[in-house]
Amino acid sequence: MDFIQQNLMLVILVVTSGAMLLFNLMQGGGGAQVTTGEATKLINREDAQVLDVREPLDYAGGHVSGARNIPLAKLSERASELEKFKTVPLIVCCETGIRSNRAVKDLKKLGFERVFSLDGGIAAWNKAGLPLTAKKESRK
């Protein structure tokens, strides 16, 4: 008890950190992730498709070239738009990687074989100096 009283801030920090890790795992974290470098290799070598699950306004502000935009909240009702990509690599991104982890979990339940979350999301893509586009693109 003396240790806890003397190190109250340390104990609070440890408990808070543990709770945050547990929360992330419960929210669907821990799915298959790719770094920005791995993502660019998949895009260039295996024609991976990019799915951006941010809201349209965020997507319009800058996204990976060729990315499709389906907000996470509408993913289950619009998943049929992605049917033709069930067997090719599908890289899911959001701003930081939290929503994309949830989307990966949902897409795996729908039978997508090679689906990955972009580790760190668009923020990591931008930090790596990789290009973003704000152009509205035609779909394949």
C-alpha positions in Angstrom: 0.0 0.0 0.0 2.9 2.4 0.8 4.3 1.9 -2.7 0.9 2.9 -4.3 0.6 6.0 -2.1 4.2 7.1 -2.8 3.9 6.4 -6.5 0.4 7.4 -7.2 1.1 9.2 -10.6 3.1 6.2 -11.8 0.3 3.8 -10.9 -2.2 6.0 -12.7 0.0 6.1 -15.7 0.4 2.3 -15.8 -3.3 1.7 -15.3 -4.2 4.3 -18.0 -1.7 2.8 -20.5 -3.1 -0.7 -19.9 -6.7 0.4 -20.4 -5.8 2.2 -23.6 -4.1 -1.0 -25.0 -7.1 -3.1 -23.9 -9.5 -0.7 -25.5 -7.6 -0.8 -28.8 -7.7 -4.6 -28.8 -11.4 -4.6 -28.1 -12.1 -2.2 -30.9 -10.7 -4.5 -33.5 -7.0 -3.6 -33.4 -4.4 -6.2 -34.1 -5.5 -7.0 -37.7 -3.1 -7.4 -40.6 -1.2 -4.1 -41.1 1.2 -2.8 -43.7 3.7 0.0 -43.5 3.7 2.8 -46.1 6.6 1.1 -47.8 4.9 -2.3 -47.9 1.7 -0.6 -49.2 3.5 1.0 -52.1 5.1 -2.3 -53.0 1.7 -4.0 -53.0 0.2 -1.2 -55.1 3.1 -1.2 -57.6 3.8 -4.9 -57.9 0.4 -6.6 -57.2 -2.0 -3.8 -58.3 -3.4 -3.6 -54.8 -6.6 -1.5 -54.4 -6.8 1.2 -51.8 -10.0 1.8 -49.8 -10.3 5.0 -47.8 -12.8 4.7 -45.0 -12.8 8.4 -44.0 -15.7 10.7 -44.5 -16.0 12.3 -48.0 -14.9 15.7 -46.8 -11.7 14.3 -45.3 -11.1 12.1 -48.5 -11.6 15.2 -50.7 -8.9 17.0 -48.7 -6.3 14.5 -49.9 -6.1 10.8 -50.5 -3.9 8.1 -52.0 -4.2 8.3 -55.8 -6.8 5.8 -57.1 -8.3 5.2 -53.7 -12.0 4.4 -53.4 -14.0 6.2 -50.7 -16.5 4.3 -48.7 -17.0 5.7 -45.2 -16.7 3.1 -42.4 -20.3 3.7 -41.3 -21.5 2.7 -44.8 -19.1 -0.2 -45.4 -21.5 -3.0 -44.8 -24.2 -1.6 -47.1 -21.7 -0.8 -49.9 -19.4 -3.8 -49.6 -20.8 -5.2 -52.9 -18.9 -2.4 -54.7 -15.7 -4.2 -53.6 -16.7 -7.8 -54.6 -14.3 -7.9 -57.6 -11.4 -7.2 -55.2 -11.9 -10.2 -52.9 -8.8 -12.0 -54.1 -6.4 -9.1 -54.7 -4.6 -7.1 -52.0 -6.9 -4.5 -50.5 -5.3 -1.7 -48.4 -7.7 0.1 -46.1 -6.8 3.5 -44.8 -8.2 6.2 -42.6 -6.6 9.2 -40.9 -4.5 7.3 -38.3 -5.3 3.6 -38.7 -7.9 3.1 -36.0 -11.0 3.0 -38.2 -9.2 1.0 -40.9 -8.4 -1.7 -38.3 -12.2 -2.1 -37.7 -12.8 -2.1 -41.5 -10.3 -4.9 -42.0 -12.0 -7.0 -39.4 -15.4 -6.4 -41.1 -14.0 -7.2 -44.6 -12.4 -10.4 -43.5 -15.8 -11.5 -42.1 -17.2 -10.8 -45.6 -14.6 -13.1 -47.3 -11.9 -10.7 -48.4 -8.7 -12.8 -48.5 -5.9 -10.2 -48.5 -7.0 -7.1 -46.7 -4.6 -4.9 -44.7 -4.8 -1.7 -42.6 -2.3 1.0 -43.5 -0.3 1.4 -40.3 -0.6 5.0 -39.2 -3.1 5.8 -41.9 -3.0 8.9 -44.1 -1.0 10.7 -41.4 1.8 8.2 -41.8 1.6 8.3 -45.6 1.9 12.0 -45.5 4.7 11.9 -43.0 6.6 9.5 -45.3 6.5 12.2 -48.0 4.3 10.0 -50.3 1.9 11.8 -52.6 -1.7 12.6 -51.9 -4.2 13.8 -54.5 -7.4 15.8 -54.1 -8.6 15.0 -57.6 -11.9 13.2 -57.9 -11.0 10.1 -60.0 -13.1 7.9 -62.3 -13.6 4.3 -61.2 -12.3 1.3 -63.0 
